[in-house]
């Protein structure tokens, strides 16, 4: 048998402290790199916007103004389409009933064929 190599507690503690110190230095260095990258990206973004904040403000206000209008228009078109479909269904209900039956039959056939295979 080989003799076990016993490391004194003081050496273990010193090794752990050295390892922790190396890790802390690496973390600090990495943190500085990340901070520098963020600062660089922020400066690029700031330069992209330019010093003229009015352009950005105008852009944002334009978006705020156009959004409610487009949402209102979309809602109106959706309601109009719904009314047209409703009128068509009331004029010829048997057509839509037949379409619903065909779709239901096809769906049932597809699900039934899958359960037979498994």
Secondary structure, DSSP 8 states (H G I E B T S, - for coil): --------HHHHHHHHHHHHHHHHHHHHHHHHHHHHHHHHHHHHHHHHH-S-HHHHHHHHHHHHHHHHHHHHHHHHHHHHHHHHHHHHHHH-HHHHHHHHHHHHHHHHHHHHHHHHH-
